[in-house]
Amino acid sequence: MSTSRAINEQAMRDTCKNSAAMAFGERSKHVLVLPVERVDDGYLVYGQYPEDGPDVTTFTCKFNEKGIFRHVRRN
């Protein structure tokens, strides 16, 4: 994996975490995001809040093929 790709993936994860926290009224430290996944038309980042427990809410962040944030949606 190249360094620039790793930096972009970390930026996508950070953007997803912060966007989800703002969208769902959570503190970012309580939001968990998983590794970036490549899909046909861009990238997805799956996540949840709180980080653990019996009652978690899941969400998905979508990025375009250039890694630009598109939206976050609760699942």
mmJSON file of the N, C-alpha and C atoms, coordinates in Angstrom:
{"data_MODEL":{"atom_site":{
"group_PDB":["ATOM","ATOM","ATOM","ATOM","ATOM","ATOM","ATOM","ATOM","ATOM","ATOM","ATOM","ATOM","ATOM","ATOM","ATOM","ATOM","ATOM","ATOM","ATOM","ATOM","ATOM","ATOM","ATOM","ATOM","ATOM","ATOM","ATOM","ATOM","ATOM","ATOM","ATOM","ATOM","ATOM","ATOM","ATOM","ATOM","ATOM","ATOM","ATOM","ATOM","ATOM","ATOM","ATOM","ATOM","ATOM","ATOM","ATOM","ATOM","ATOM","ATOM","ATOM","ATOM","ATOM","ATOM","ATOM","ATOM","ATOM","ATOM","ATOM","ATOM","ATOM","ATOM","ATOM","ATOM","ATOM","ATOM","ATOM","ATOM","ATOM","ATOM","ATOM","ATOM","ATOM","ATOM","ATOM","ATOM","ATOM","ATOM","ATOM","ATOM","ATOM","ATOM","ATOM","ATOM","ATOM","ATOM","ATOM","ATOM","ATOM","ATOM","ATOM","ATOM","ATOM","ATOM","ATOM","ATOM","ATOM","ATOM","ATOM","ATOM","ATOM","ATOM","ATOM","ATOM","ATOM","ATOM","ATOM","ATOM","ATOM","ATOM","ATOM","ATOM","ATOM","ATOM","ATOM","ATOM","ATOM","ATOM","ATOM","ATOM","ATOM","ATOM","ATOM","ATOM","ATOM","ATOM","ATOM","ATOM","ATOM","ATOM","ATOM","ATOM","ATOM","ATOM","ATOM","ATOM","ATOM","ATOM","ATOM","ATOM","ATOM","ATOM","ATOM","ATOM","ATOM","ATOM","ATOM","ATOM","ATOM","ATOM","ATOM","ATOM","ATOM","ATOM","ATOM","ATOM","ATOM","ATOM","ATOM","ATOM","ATOM","ATOM","ATOM","ATOM","ATOM","ATOM","ATOM","ATOM","ATOM","ATOM","ATOM","ATOM","ATOM","ATOM","ATOM","ATOM","ATOM","ATOM","ATOM","ATOM","ATOM","ATOM","ATOM","ATOM","ATOM","ATOM","ATOM","ATOM","ATOM","ATOM","ATOM","ATOM","ATOM","ATOM","ATOM","ATOM","ATOM","ATOM","ATOM","ATOM","ATOM","ATOM","ATOM","ATOM","ATOM","ATOM","ATOM","ATOM","ATOM","ATOM","ATOM","ATOM","ATOM","ATOM","ATOM","ATOM","ATOM","ATOM","ATOM","ATOM","ATOM","ATOM","ATOM","ATOM","ATOM"],
"id":[1,2,3,4,5,6,7,8,9,10,11,12,13,14,15,16,17,18,19,20,21,22,23,24,25,26,27,28,29,30,31,32,33,34,35,36,37,38,39,40,41,42,43,44,45,46,47,48,49,50,51,52,53,54,55,56,57,58,59,60,61,62,63,64,65,66,67,68,69,70,71,72,73,74,75,76,77,78,79,80,81,82,83,84,85,86,87,88,89,90,91,92,93,94,95,96,97,98,99,100,101,102,103,104,105,106,107,108,109,110,111,112,113,114,115,116,117,118,119,120,121,122,123,124,125,126,127,128,129,130,131,132,133,134,135,136,137,138,139,140,141,142,143,144,145,146,147,148,149,150,151,152,153,154,155,156,157,158,159,160,161,162,163,164,165,166,167,168,169,170,171,172,173,174,175,176,177,178,179,180,181,182,183,184,185,186,187,188,189,190,191,192,193,194,195,196,197,198,199,200,201,202,203,204,205,206,207,208,209,210,211,212,213,214,215,216,217,218,219,220,221,222,223,224,225],
"type_symbol":["N","C","C","N","C","C","N","C","C","N","C","C","N","C","C","N","C","C","N","C","C","N","C","C","N","C","C","N","C","C","N","C","C","N","C","C","N","C","C","N","C","C","N","C","C","N","C","C","N","C","C","N","C","C","N","C","C","N","C","C","N","C","C","N","C","C","N","C","C","N","C","C","N","C","C","N","C","C","N","C","C","N","C","C","N","C","C","N","C","C","N","C","C","N","C","C","N","C","C","N","C","C","N","C","C","N","C","C","N","C","C","N","C","C","N","C","C","N","C","C","N","C","C","N","C","C","N","C","C","N","C","C","N","C","C","N","C","C","N","C","C","N","C","C","N","C","C","N","C","C","N","C","C","N","C","C","N","C","C","N","C","C","N","C","C","N","C","C","N","C","C","N","C","C","N","C","C","N","C","C","N","C","C","N","C","C","N","C","C","N","C","C","N","C","C","N","C","C","N","C","C","N","C","C","N","C","C","N","C","C","N","C","C","N","C","C","N","C","C","N","C","C","N","C","C"],
"label_atom_id":["N","CA","C","N","CA","C","N","CA","C","N","CA","C","N","CA","C","N","CA","C","N","CA","C","N","CA","C","N","CA","C","N","CA","C","N","CA","C","N","CA","C","N","CA","C","N","CA","C","N","CA","C","N","CA","C","N","CA","C","N","CA","C","N","CA","C","N","CA","C","N","CA","C","N","CA","C","N","CA","C","N","CA","C","N","CA","C","N","CA","C","N","CA","C","N","CA","C","N","CA","C","N","CA","C","N","CA","C","N","CA","C","N","CA","C","N","CA","C","N","CA","C","N","CA","C","N","CA","C","N","CA","C","N","CA","C","N","CA","C","N","CA","C","N","CA","C","N","CA","C","N","CA","C","N","CA","C","N","CA","C","N","CA","C","N","CA","C","N","CA","C","N","CA","C","N","CA","C","N","CA","C","N","CA","C","N","CA","C","N","CA","C","N","CA","C","N","CA","C","N","CA","C","N","CA","C","N","CA","C","N","CA","C","N","CA","C","N","CA","C","N","CA","C","N","CA","C","N","CA","C","N","CA","C","N","CA","C","N","CA","C","N","CA","C","N","CA","C","N","CA","C","N","CA","C","N","CA","C","N","CA","C"],
"label_alt_id":[null,null,null,null,null,null,null,null,null,null,null,null,null,null,null,null,null,null,null,null,null,null,null,null,null,null,null,null,null,null,null,null,null,null,null,null,null,null,null,null,null,null,null,null,null,null,null,null,null,null,null,null,null,null,null,null,null,null,null,null,null,null,null,null,null,null,null,null,null,null,null,null,null,null,null,null,null,null,null,null,null,null,null,null,null,null,null,null,null,null,null,null,null,null,null,null,null,null,null,null,null,null,null,null,null,null,null,null,null,null,null,null,null,null,null,null,null,null,null,null,null,null,null,null,null,null,null,null,null,null,null,null,null,null,null,null,null,null,null,null,null,null,null,null,null,null,null,null,null,null,null,null,null,null,null,null,null,null,null,null,null,null,null,null,null,null,null,null,null,null,null,null,null,null,null,null,null,null,null,null,null,null,null,null,null,null,null,null,null,null,null,null,null,null,null,null,null,null,null,null,null,null,null,null,null,null,null,null,null,null,null,null,null,null,null,null,null,null,null,null,null,null,null,null,null],
"label_comp_id":["MET","MET","MET","SER","SER","SER","THR","THR","THR","SER","SER","SER","ARG","ARG","ARG","ALA","ALA","ALA","ILE","ILE","ILE","ASN","ASN","ASN","GLU","GLU","GLU","GLN","GLN","GLN","ALA","ALA","ALA","MET","MET","MET","ARG","ARG","ARG","ASP","ASP","ASP","THR","THR","THR","CYS","CYS","CYS","LYS","LYS","LYS","ASN","ASN","ASN","SER","SER","SER","ALA","ALA","ALA","ALA","ALA","ALA","MET","MET","MET","ALA","ALA","ALA","PHE","PHE","PHE","GLY","GLY","GLY","GLU","GLU","GLU","ARG","ARG","ARG","SER","SER","SER","LYS","LYS","LYS","HIS","HIS","HIS","VAL","VAL","VAL","LEU","LEU","LEU","VAL","VAL","VAL","LEU","LEU","LEU","PRO","PRO","PRO","VAL","VAL","VAL","GLU","GLU","GLU","ARG","ARG","ARG","VAL","VAL","VAL","ASP","ASP","ASP","ASP","ASP","ASP","GLY","GLY","GLY","TYR","TYR","TYR","LEU","LEU","LEU","VAL","VAL","VAL","TYR","TYR","TYR","GLY","GLY","GLY","GLN","GLN","GLN","TYR","TYR","TYR","PRO","PRO","PRO","GLU","GLU","GLU","ASP","ASP","ASP","GLY","GLY","GLY","PRO","PRO","PRO","ASP","ASP","ASP","VAL","VAL","VAL","THR","THR","THR","THR","THR","THR","PHE","PHE","PHE","THR","THR","THR","CYS","CYS","CYS","LYS","LYS","LYS","PHE","PHE","PHE","ASN","ASN","ASN","GLU","GLU","GLU","LYS","LYS","LYS","GLY","GLY","GLY","ILE","ILE","ILE","PHE","PHE","PHE","ARG","ARG","ARG","HIS","HIS","HIS","VAL","VAL","VAL","ARG","ARG","ARG","ARG","ARG","ARG","ASN","ASN","ASN"],
"label_asym_id":["A","A","A","A","A","A","A","A","A","A","A","A","A","A","A","A","A","A","A","A","A","A","A","A","A","A","A","A","A","A","A","A","A","A","A","A","A","A","A","A","A","A","A","A","A","A","A","A","A","A","A","A","A","A","A","A","A","A","A","A","A","A","A","A","A","A","A","A","A","A","A","A","A","A","A","A","A","A","A","A","A","A","A","A","A","A","A","A","A","A","A","A","A","A","A","A","A","A","A","A","A","A","A","A","A","A","A","A","A","A","A","A","A","A","A","A","A","A","A","A","A","A","A","A","A","A","A","A","A","A","A","A","A","A","A","A","A","A","A","A","A","A","A","A","A","A","A","A","A","A","A","A","A","A","A","A","A","A","A","A","A","A","A","A","A","A","A","A","A","A","A","A","A","A","A","A","A","A","A","A","A","A","A","A","A","A","A","A","A","A","A","A","A","A","A","A","A","A","A","A","A","A","A","A","A","A","A","A","A","A","A","A","A","A","A","A","A","A","A","A","A","A","A","A","A"],
"label_entity_id":["1","1","1","1","1","1","1","1","1","1","1","1","1","1","1","1","1","1","1","1","1","1","1","1","1","1","1","1","1","1","1","1","1","1","1","1","1","1","1","1","1","1","1","1","1","1","1","1","1","1","1","1","1","1","1","1","1","1","1","1","1","1","1","1","1","1","1","1","1","1","1","1","1","1","1","1","1","1","1","1","1","1","1","1","1","1","1","1","1","1","1","1","1","1","1","1","1","1","1","1","1","1","1","1","1","1","1","1","1","1","1","1","1","1","1","1","1","1","1","1","1","1","1","1","1","1","1","1","1","1","1","1","1","1","1","1","1","1","1","1","1","1","1","1","1","1","1","1","1","1","1","1","1","1","1","1","1","1","1","1","1","1","1","1","1","1","1","1","1","1","1","1","1","1","1","1","1","1","1","1","1","1","1","1","1","1","1","1","1","1","1","1","1","1","1","1","1","1","1","1","1","1","1","1","1","1","1","1","1","1","1","1","1","1","1","1","1","1","1","1","1","1","1","1","1"],
"label_seq_id":[1,1,1,2,2,2,3,3,3,4,4,4,5,5,5,6,6,6,7,7,7,8,8,8,9,9,9,10,10,10,11,11,11,12,12,12,13,13,13,14,14,14,15,15,15,16,16,16,17,17,17,18,18,18,19,19,19,20,20,20,21,21,21,22,22,22,23,23,23,24,24,24,25,25,25,26,26,26,27,27,27,28,28,28,29,29,29,30,30,30,31,31,31,32,32,32,33,33,33,34,34,34,35,35,35,36,36,36,37,37,37,38,38,38,39,39,39,40,40,40,41,41,41,42,42,42,43,43,43,44,44,44,45,45,45,46,46,46,47,47,47,48,48,48,49,49,49,50,50,50,51,51,51,52,52,52,53,53,53,54,54,54,55,55,55,56,56,56,57,57,57,58,58,58,59,59,59,60,60,60,61,61,61,62,62,62,63,63,63,64,64,64,65,65,65,66,66,66,67,67,67,68,68,68,69,69,69,70,70,70,71,71,71,72,72,72,73,73,73,74,74,74,75,75,75],
"pdbx_PDB_ins_code":[null,null,null,null,null,null,null,null,null,null,null,null,null,null,null,null,null,null,null,null,null,null,null,null,null,null,null,null,null,null,null,null,null,null,null,null,null,null,null,null,null,null,null,null,null,null,null,null,null,null,null,null,null,null,null,null,null,null,null,null,null,null,null,null,null,null,null,null,null,null,null,null,null,null,null,null,null,null,null,null,null,null,null,null,null,null,null,null,null,null,null,null,null,null,null,null,null,null,null,null,null,null,null,null,null,null,null,null,null,null,null,null,null,null,null,null,null,null,null,null,null,null,null,null,null,null,null,null,null,null,null,null,null,null,null,null,null,null,null,null,null,null,null,null,null,null,null,null,null,null,null,null,null,null,null,null,null,null,null,null,null,null,null,null,null,null,null,null,null,null,null,null,null,null,null,null,null,null,null,null,null,null,null,null,null,null,null,null,null,null,null,null,null,null,null,null,null,null,null,null,null,null,null,null,null,null,null,null,null,null,null,null,null,null,null,null,null,null,null,null,null,null,null,null,null],
"Cartn_x":[0.855,0.0,0.888,0.579,1.391,1.046,1.975,1.775,0.595,0.475,-0.619,-1.968,-2.062,-3.321,-3.656,-2.675,-2.91,-3.368,-2.765,-3.158,-4.595,-4.943,-6.296,-7.314,-6.984,-7.909,-8.089,-7.031,-7.159,-8.011,-7.807,-8.615,-10.086,-10.378,-11.765,-12.373,-11.613,-12.112,-12.377,-11.465,-11.646,-12.858,-13.007,-14.151,-15.448,-15.466,-16.662,-17.012,-16.025,-16.249,-16.807,-16.198,-16.64,-18.001,-18.245,-19.534,-20.659,-20.404,-21.41,-21.698,-20.66,-20.847,-21.726,-21.458,-22.264,-23.687,-23.83,-25.149,-26.061,-25.476,-26.296,-26.216,-25.58,-25.532,-24.731,-23.653,-22.785,-21.44,-20.722,-19.336,-18.466,-17.514,-16.709,-15.954,-15.636,-14.921,-15.804,-17.107,-18.028,-18.401,-17.792,-18.091,-16.943,-17.289,-16.312,-16.462,-15.361,-15.387,-14.443,-14.833,-14.065,-13.182,-12.305,-11.437,-12.239,-11.627,-12.221,-12.354,-13.499,-13.726,-13.927,-13.244,-13.386,-14.63,-15.463,-16.625,-16.542,-17.416,-17.334,-17.254,-18.069,-18.142,-17.517,-16.651,-15.998,-15.57,-15.862,-15.443,-16.567,-16.604,-17.532,-16.752,-17.274,-16.752,-17.964,-17.923,-18.992,-18.611,-19.616,-19.343,-20.54,-20.344,-21.42,-21.164,-22.222,-22.12,-23.172,-22.911,-21.59,-20.645,-19.408,-18.401,-18.746,-19.437,-19.822,-21.08,-21.567,-22.764,-23.898,-25.005,-26.114,-26.995,-26.895,-27.793,-26.996,-26.42,-25.625,-26.432,-26.092,-26.678,-25.574,-25.858,-24.845,-25.12,-24.061,-24.159,-23.128,-23.299,-22.377,-22.031,-20.749,-20.285,-19.902,-20.283,-19.985,-19.027,-18.015,-17.035,-16.986,-16.707,-16.618,-15.277,-15.032,-13.821,-12.543,-12.657,-11.486,-11.336,-12.217,-12.144,-12.837,-13.691,-14.416,-15.71,-15.95,-17.119,-18.41,-19.367,-20.677,-21.773,-21.876,-22.916,-22.665,-23.38,-23.429,-24.9,-25.198,-26.581,-26.642,-27.638,-27.896,-28.461,-28.027,-28.527,-29.834],
"Cartn_y":[-1.183,0.0,1.229,2.155,3.361,4.299,5.179,6.123,7.047,7.553,8.472,7.79,6.546,5.811,5.665,5.328,5.174,6.503,7.59,8.914,9.222,8.949,9.194,8.338,7.083,6.216,6.702,7.147,7.674,8.941,9.78,10.999,10.651,9.632,9.21,8.693,7.907,7.393,8.534,9.496,10.646,11.478,11.714,12.47,11.752,10.451,9.663,9.75,9.552,9.591,10.944,12.012,13.353,13.699,13.288,13.561,12.803,11.56,10.771,11.373,11.776,12.377,13.622,14.466,15.685,15.35,14.441,14.116,13.463,12.671,11.883,12.372,13.528,14.103,13.299,12.696,11.883,12.565,12.197,12.656,11.728,12.29,11.471,10.364,10.573,9.513,8.286,8.408,7.282,6.622,7.092,6.577,5.68,4.496,3.531,3.445,3.55,3.345,2.206,1.461,0.319,0.75,-0.139,0.213,0.566,1.359,1.787,0.582,0.486,-0.576,0.034,-0.534,-0.082,-0.724,0.064,-0.438,0.09,-0.39,-0.04,1.454,2.234,3.656,4.55,3.997,4.807,3.988,4.547,3.921,3.995,3.01,2.998,2.853,3.482,3.281,2.959,1.799,1.399,1.787,2.091,2.459,2.238,2.538,2.401,3.292,3.528,4.211,3.628,3.484,3.621,2.54,2.574,1.634,0.182,-0.066,-1.432,-1.408,-2.593,-2.701,-3.362,-3.588,-4.316,-3.468,-2.152,-1.285,-0.308,-0.821,0.042,0.458,1.592,2.085,2.077,1.494,1.414,2.471,2.827,3.82,3.528,4.177,4.037,5.41,5.637,6.848,6.486,7.338,7.127,8.205,7.776,8.661,8.329,9.325,9.051,8.389,8.173,7.467,8.235,9.549,10.356,10.518,9.87,9.949,11.165,11.815,12.995,12.555,13.047,12.684,13.05,12.112,12.334,12.433,11.44,11.462,10.401,10.564,9.551,9.221,7.926,7.482,6.402,6.574,5.55,4.333,3.162,1.9,1.478],
"Cartn_z":[0.0,0.0,0.0,-0.862,-0.926,0.223,0.539,1.627,1.354,0.117,-0.181,-0.031,-0.401,-0.247,1.235,2.056,3.486,4.096,3.684,4.192,3.771,2.524,2.052,2.803,3.052,3.774,5.208,5.843,7.201,7.196,6.19,6.079,5.877,5.068,4.862,6.16,6.91,8.188,9.171,9.227,10.123,9.711,8.416,7.918,8.243,8.051,8.35,9.832,10.669,12.123,12.566,12.103,12.489,11.895,10.659,10.022,10.719,11.083,11.788,13.158,13.856,15.182,15.079,14.095,13.926,13.484,12.53,11.986,13.016,13.911,14.831,16.273,16.49,17.824,18.828,18.367,19.221,19.387,20.408,20.544,19.706,18.976,18.066,18.788,20.064,20.798,21.049,20.84,21.015,19.692,18.599,17.26,16.807,16.329,15.811,14.301,13.568,12.122,11.756,10.741,10.257,9.09,8.62,7.485,6.231,5.379,4.115,3.192,2.52,1.538,0.165,-0.813,-2.205,-2.795,-3.456,-4.185,-5.614,-6.481,-7.905,-8.171,-7.477,-7.791,-6.722,-5.896,-4.87,-3.665,-2.488,-1.237,-0.211,0.674,1.797,3.087,4.137,5.48,6.35,6.99,7.896,9.311,10.115,11.488,12.377,13.653,14.627,15.824,16.576,17.859,18.772,20.048,20.651,20.126,20.612,20.11,20.399,21.502,21.844,22.695,23.015,23.837,23.078,23.763,23.157,22.233,22.318,21.563,20.706,19.611,18.738,17.518,16.971,15.725,14.684,13.515,12.466,11.405,10.678,9.614,8.545,7.406,6.28,5.735,5.491,4.825,3.397,2.464,1.054,0.569,-0.181,-0.806,-2.291,-3.119,-4.554,-4.879,-6.159,-6.586,-6.291,-6.038,-5.686,-4.18,-3.414,-1.966,-1.373,-2.175,-1.697,-1.03,0.176,0.975,0.249,0.266,-0.335,0.715,1.611,2.636,3.7,4.802,5.855,6.066,6.15,6.339,7.423,8.262,9.274,8.571,9.001,8.381,8.994],
"occupancy":[1.0,1.0,1.0,1.0,1.0,1.0,1.0,1.0,1.0,1.0,1.0,1.0,1.0,1.0,1.0,1.0,1.0,1.0,1.0,1.0,1.0,1.0,1.0,1.0,1.0,1.0,1.0,1.0,1.0,1.0,1.0,1.0,1.0,1.0,1.0,1.0,1.0,1.0,1.0,1.0,1.0,1.0,1.0,1.0,1.0,1.0,1.0,1.0,1.0,1.0,1.0,1.0,1.0,1.0,1.0,1.0,1.0,1.0,1.0,1.0,1.0,1.0,1.0,1.0,1.0,1.0,1.0,1.0,1.0,1.0,1.0,1.0,1.0,1.0,1.0,1.0,1.0,1.0,1.0,1.0,1.0,1.0,1.0,1.0,1.0,1.0,1.0,1.0,1.0,1.0,1.0,1.0,1.0,1.0,1.0,1.0,1.0,1.0,1.0,1.0,1.0,1.0,1.0,1.0,1.0,1.0,1.0,1.0,1.0,1.0,1.0,1.0,1.0,1.0,1.0,1.0,1.0,1.0,1.0,1.0,1.0,1.0,1.0,1.0,1.0,1.0,1.0,1.0,1.0,1.0,1.0,1.0,1.0,1.0,1.0,1.0,1.0,1.0,1.0,1.0,1.0,1.0,1.0,1.0,1.0,1.0,1.0,1.0,1.0,1.0,1.0,1.0,1.0,1.0,1.0,1.0,1.0,1.0,1.0,1.0,1.0,1.0,1.0,1.0,1.0,1.0,1.0,1.0,1.0,1.0,1.0,1.0,1.0,1.0,1.0,1.0,1.0,1.0,1.0,1.0,1.0,1.0,1.0,1.0,1.0,1.0,1.0,1.0,1.0,1.0,1.0,1.0,1.0,1.0,1.0,1.0,1.0,1.0,1.0,1.0,1.0,1.0,1.0,1.0,1.0,1.0,1.0,1.0,1.0,1.0,1.0,1.0,1.0,1.0,1.0,1.0,1.0,1.0,1.0,1.0,1.0,1.0,1.0,1.0,1.0],
"B_iso_or_equiv":[0.0,0.0,0.0,0.0,0.0,0.0,0.0,0.0,0.0,0.0,0.0,0.0,0.0,0.0,0.0,0.0,0.0,0.0,0.0,0.0,0.0,0.0,0.0,0.0,0.0,0.0,0.0,0.0,0.0,0.0,0.0,0.0,0.0,0.0,0.0,0.0,0.0,0.0,0.0,0.0,0.0,0.0,0.0,0.0,0.0,0.0,0.0,0.0,0.0,0.0,0.0,0.0,0.0,0.0,0.0,0.0,0.0,0.0,0.0,0.0,0.0,0.0,0.0,0.0,0.0,0.0,0.0,0.0,0.0,0.0,0.0,0.0,0.0,0.0,0.0,0.0,0.0,0.0,0.0,0.0,0.0,0.0,0.0,0.0,0.0,0.0,0.0,0.0,0.0,0.0,0.0,0.0,0.0,0.0,0.0,0.0,0.0,0.0,0.0,0.0,0.0,0.0,0.0,0.0,0.0,0.0,0.0,0.0,0.0,0.0,0.0,0.0,0.0,0.0,0.0,0.0,0.0,0.0,0.0,0.0,0.0,0.0,0.0,0.0,0.0,0.0,0.0,0.0,0.0,0.0,0.0,0.0,0.0,0.0,0.0,0.0,0.0,0.0,0.0,0.0,0.0,0.0,0.0,0.0,0.0,0.0,0.0,0.0,0.0,0.0,0.0,0.0,0.0,0.0,0.0,0.0,0.0,0.0,0.0,0.0,0.0,0.0,0.0,0.0,0.0,0.0,0.0,0.0,0.0,0.0,0.0,0.0,0.0,0.0,0.0,0.0,0.0,0.0,0.0,0.0,0.0,0.0,0.0,0.0,0.0,0.0,0.0,0.0,0.0,0.0,0.0,0.0,0.0,0.0,0.0,0.0,0.0,0.0,0.0,0.0,0.0,0.0,0.0,0.0,0.0,0.0,0.0,0.0,0.0,0.0,0.0,0.0,0.0,0.0,0.0,0.0,0.0,0.0,0.0,0.0,0.0,0.0,0.0,0.0,0.0],
"pdbx_formal_charge":[null,null,null,null,null,null,null,null,null,null,null,null,null,null,null,null,null,null,null,null,null,null,null,null,null,null,null,null,null,null,null,null,null,null,null,null,null,null,null,null,null,null,null,null,null,null,null,null,null,null,null,null,null,null,null,null,null,null,null,null,null,null,null,null,null,null,null,null,null,null,null,null,null,null,null,null,null,null,null,null,null,null,null,null,null,null,null,null,null,null,null,null,null,null,null,null,null,null,null,null,null,null,null,null,null,null,null,null,null,null,null,null,null,null,null,null,null,null,null,null,null,null,null,null,null,null,null,null,null,null,null,null,null,null,null,null,null,null,null,null,null,null,null,null,null,null,null,null,null,null,null,null,null,null,null,null,null,null,null,null,null,null,null,null,null,null,null,null,null,null,null,null,null,null,null,null,null,null,null,null,null,null,null,null,null,null,null,null,null,null,null,null,null,null,null,null,null,null,null,null,null,null,null,null,null,null,null,null,null,null,null,null,null,null,null,null,null,null,null,null,null,null,null,null,null],
"auth_seq_id":[1,1,1,2,2,2,3,3,3,4,4,4,5,5,5,6,6,6,7,7,7,8,8,8,9,9,9,10,10,10,11,11,11,12,12,12,13,13,13,14,14,14,15,15,15,16,16,16,17,17,17,18,18,18,19,19,19,20,20,20,21,21,21,22,22,22,23,23,23,24,24,24,25,25,25,26,26,26,27,27,27,28,28,28,29,29,29,30,30,30,31,31,31,32,32,32,33,33,33,34,34,34,35,35,35,36,36,36,37,37,37,38,38,38,39,39,39,40,40,40,41,41,41,42,42,42,43,43,43,44,44,44,45,45,45,46,46,46,47,47,47,48,48,48,49,49,49,50,50,50,51,51,51,52,52,52,53,53,53,54,54,54,55,55,55,56,56,56,57,57,57,58,58,58,59,59,59,60,60,60,61,61,61,62,62,62,63,63,63,64,64,64,65,65,65,66,66,66,67,67,67,68,68,68,69,69,69,70,70,70,71,71,71,72,72,72,73,73,73,74,74,74,75,75,75],
"auth_comp_id":["MET","MET","MET","SER","SER","SER","THR","THR","THR","SER","SER","SER","ARG","ARG","ARG","ALA","ALA","ALA","ILE","ILE","ILE","ASN","ASN","ASN","GLU","GLU","GLU","GLN","GLN","GLN","ALA","ALA","ALA","MET","MET","MET","ARG","ARG","ARG","ASP","ASP","ASP","THR","THR","THR","CYS","CYS","CYS","LYS","LYS","LYS","ASN","ASN","ASN","SER","SER","SER","ALA","ALA","ALA","ALA","ALA","ALA","MET","MET","MET","ALA","ALA","ALA","PHE","PHE","PHE","GLY","GLY","GLY","GLU","GLU","GLU","ARG","ARG","ARG","SER","SER","SER","LYS","LYS","LYS","HIS","HIS","HIS","VAL","VAL","VAL","LEU","LEU","LEU","VAL","VAL","VAL","LEU","LEU","LEU","PRO","PRO","PRO","VAL","VAL","VAL","GLU","GLU","GLU","ARG","ARG","ARG","VAL","VAL","VAL","ASP","ASP","ASP","ASP","ASP","ASP","GLY","GLY","GLY","TYR","TYR","TYR","LEU","LEU","LEU","VAL","VAL","VAL","TYR","TYR","TYR","GLY","GLY","GLY","GLN","GLN","GLN","TYR","TYR","TYR","PRO","PRO","PRO","GLU","GLU","GLU","ASP","ASP","ASP","GLY","GLY","GLY","PRO","PRO","PRO","ASP","ASP","ASP","VAL","VAL","VAL","THR","THR","THR","THR","THR","THR","PHE","PHE","PHE","THR","THR","THR","CYS","CYS","CYS","LYS","LYS","LYS","PHE","PHE","PHE","ASN","ASN","ASN","GLU","GLU","GLU","LYS","LYS","LYS","GLY","GLY","GLY","ILE","ILE","ILE","PHE","PHE","PHE","ARG","ARG","ARG","HIS","HIS","HIS","VAL","VAL","VAL","ARG","ARG","ARG","ARG","ARG","ARG","ASN","ASN","ASN"],
"auth_asym_id":["A","A","A","A","A","A","A","A","A","A","A","A","A","A","A","A","A","A","A","A","A","A","A","A","A","A","A","A","A","A","A","A","A","A","A","A","A","A","A","A","A","A","A","A","A","A","A","A","A","A","A","A","A","A","A","A","A","A","A","A","A","A","A","A","A","A","A","A","A","A","A","A","A","A","A","A","A","A","A","A","A","A","A","A","A","A","A","A","A","A","A","A","A","A","A","A","A","A","A","A","A","A","A","A","A","A","A","A","A","A","A","A","A","A","A","A","A","A","A","A","A","A","A","A","A","A","A","A","A","A","A","A","A","A","A","A","A","A","A","A","A","A","A","A","A","A","A","A","A","A","A","A","A","A","A","A","A","A","A","A","A","A","A","A","A","A","A","A","A","A","A","A","A","A","A","A","A","A","A","A","A","A","A","A","A","A","A","A","A","A","A","A","A","A","A","A","A","A","A","A","A","A","A","A","A","A","A","A","A","A","A","A","A","A","A","A","A","A","A","A","A","A","A","A","A"],
"auth_atom_id":["N","CA","C","N","CA","C","N","CA","C","N","CA","C","N","CA","C","N","CA","C","N","CA","C","N","CA","C","N","CA","C","N","CA","C","N","CA","C","N","CA","C","N","CA","C","N","CA","C","N","CA","C","N","CA","C","N","CA","C","N","CA","C","N","CA","C","N","CA","C","N","CA","C","N","CA","C","N","CA","C","N","CA","C","N","CA","C","N","CA","C","N","CA","C","N","CA","C","N","CA","C","N","CA","C","N","CA","C","N","CA","C","N","CA","C","N","CA","C","N","CA","C","N","CA","C","N","CA","C","N","CA","C","N","CA","C","N","CA","C","N","CA","C","N","CA","C","N","CA","C","N","CA","C","N","CA","C","N","CA","C","N","CA","C","N","CA","C","N","CA","C","N","CA","C","N","CA","C","N","CA","C","N","CA","C","N","CA","C","N","CA","C","N","CA","C","N","CA","C","N","CA","C","N","CA","C","N","CA","C","N","CA","C","N","CA","C","N","CA","C","N","CA","C","N","CA","C","N","CA","C","N","CA","C","N","CA","C","N","CA","C","N","CA","C","N","CA","C","N","CA","C","N","CA","C","N","CA","C","N","CA","C"],
"pdbx_PDB_model_num":[1,1,1,1,1,1,1,1,1,1,1,1,1,1,1,1,1,1,1,1,1,1,1,1,1,1,1,1,1,1,1,1,1,1,1,1,1,1,1,1,1,1,1,1,1,1,1,1,1,1,1,1,1,1,1,1,1,1,1,1,1,1,1,1,1,1,1,1,1,1,1,1,1,1,1,1,1,1,1,1,1,1,1,1,1,1,1,1,1,1,1,1,1,1,1,1,1,1,1,1,1,1,1,1,1,1,1,1,1,1,1,1,1,1,1,1,1,1,1,1,1,1,1,1,1,1,1,1,1,1,1,1,1,1,1,1,1,1,1,1,1,1,1,1,1,1,1,1,1,1,1,1,1,1,1,1,1,1,1,1,1,1,1,1,1,1,1,1,1,1,1,1,1,1,1,1,1,1,1,1,1,1,1,1,1,1,1,1,1,1,1,1,1,1,1,1,1,1,1,1,1,1,1,1,1,1,1,1,1,1,1,1,1,1,1,1,1,1,1,1,1,1,1,1,1]
}}}
